[in-house]
Amino acid sequence: MNENFIRSIQAIISAYPEINPKQKNAILAACGEQSVRQELINRKAVREFLGISDPTIRQWIARGLIKPVVFSKRKIRFVKNDILALAHYGVPSENRGVTL
């Protein structure tokens, strides 16, 4: 997305104090802003949301149903909205896994 466009949208948003941070992030995300942060959750939270075990999490990662954000071999997180979509609607993540 054009940087000038994003800066213009940010300037417009900041001119309206009634727009809260959550709404601001949603607007920027809709405009293609890449720096909007998404909440990450750990394996335990995934187990609780989906009602599955660690081996099932590994199988679902291998099958592409859930996409991990890999910080190291032992530190893996998941995008909360992707897990919630899978839990509520049975929709797998469209995002690709990320290695940091």
C-alpha positions in Angstrom: 0.0 0.0 0.0 1.2 3.5 -0.8 2.9 5.0 2.3 1.5 8.5 1.6 -2.0 6.9 1.6 -1.4 5.3 5.0 0.0 8.5 6.4 -3.1 10.4 5.1 -5.4 7.9 6.8 -3.4 8.1 10.0 -3.7 11.9 9.9 -7.4 11.7 9.4 -7.9 9.2 12.2 -5.9 11.3 14.6 -8.1 14.3 13.9 -11.0 12.5 15.4 -10.4 11.8 19.2 -13.7 9.8 19.4 -12.0 7.0 17.4 -10.6 4.5 19.9 -7.4 2.5 19.4 -9.3 -0.7 18.5 -11.2 1.2 15.8 -8.0 2.8 14.6 -6.3 -0.6 14.2 -9.4 -1.9 12.3 -9.3 1.1 9.9 -5.6 0.7 9.3 -5.9 -3.0 8.8 -8.7 -2.5 6.2 -6.4 -0.1 4.4 -3.6 -2.6 4.2 -1.4 -1.3 7.0 1.1 -4.1 7.7 2.2 -2.9 11.2 -1.1 -3.6 12.9 -0.2 -6.1 15.7 -2.3 -9.1 16.3 -2.7 -10.8 19.7 -0.7 -14.0 20.0 -1.6 -16.9 22.3 0.3 -20.0 23.5 -0.4 -23.7 23.1 -2.3 -23.8 26.4 -4.8 -21.2 25.2 -5.2 -23.0 21.9 -5.9 -26.3 23.8 -8.6 -24.4 25.8 -10.2 -22.6 22.9 -10.3 -25.7 20.6 -10.6 -28.5 23.2 -7.7 -30.4 21.7 -4.4 -31.9 22.9 -0.8 -31.1 22.1 -0.5 -34.0 19.7 -3.6 -32.8 17.9 -2.1 -29.2 17.7 1.0 -30.7 16.0 -1.1 -32.7 13.6 -3.3 -29.6 12.7 -0.1 -27.6 12.1 1.2 -30.3 9.8 -2.1 -30.4 7.9 -2.2 -26.6 7.7 -5.4 -26.1 9.7 -3.6 -23.8 12.1 -0.5 -21.7 11.4 2.1 -21.1 14.1 4.3 -18.0 14.7 7.6 -19.6 15.5 10.1 -17.7 17.7 12.3 -20.7 18.4 12.0 -24.4 18.5 10.2 -24.4 21.8 8.5 -21.0 21.7 5.5 -21.1 19.4 2.5 -18.8 19.4 -0.7 -18.6 17.4 -2.8 -15.6 16.1 -5.7 -15.5 18.5 -8.3 -14.4 15.8 -7.3 -17.3 13.6 -7.8 -19.8 16.5 -11.1 -18.2 17.4 -12.3 -18.4 13.8 -11.5 -22.1 13.8 -13.2 -22.6 17.1 -16.4 -20.8 16.2 -16.7 -21.3 12.5 -14.5 -24.2 11.6 -12.5 -21.8 9.3 -8.8 -22.5 9.0 -6.3 -19.7 9.0 -5.6 -18.1 5.6 -2.3 -16.7 7.0 1.0 -18.5 6.4 3.1 -19.5 9.3 5.7 -17.0 10.3 9.2 -17.6 11.6 10.9 -14.8 13.5 
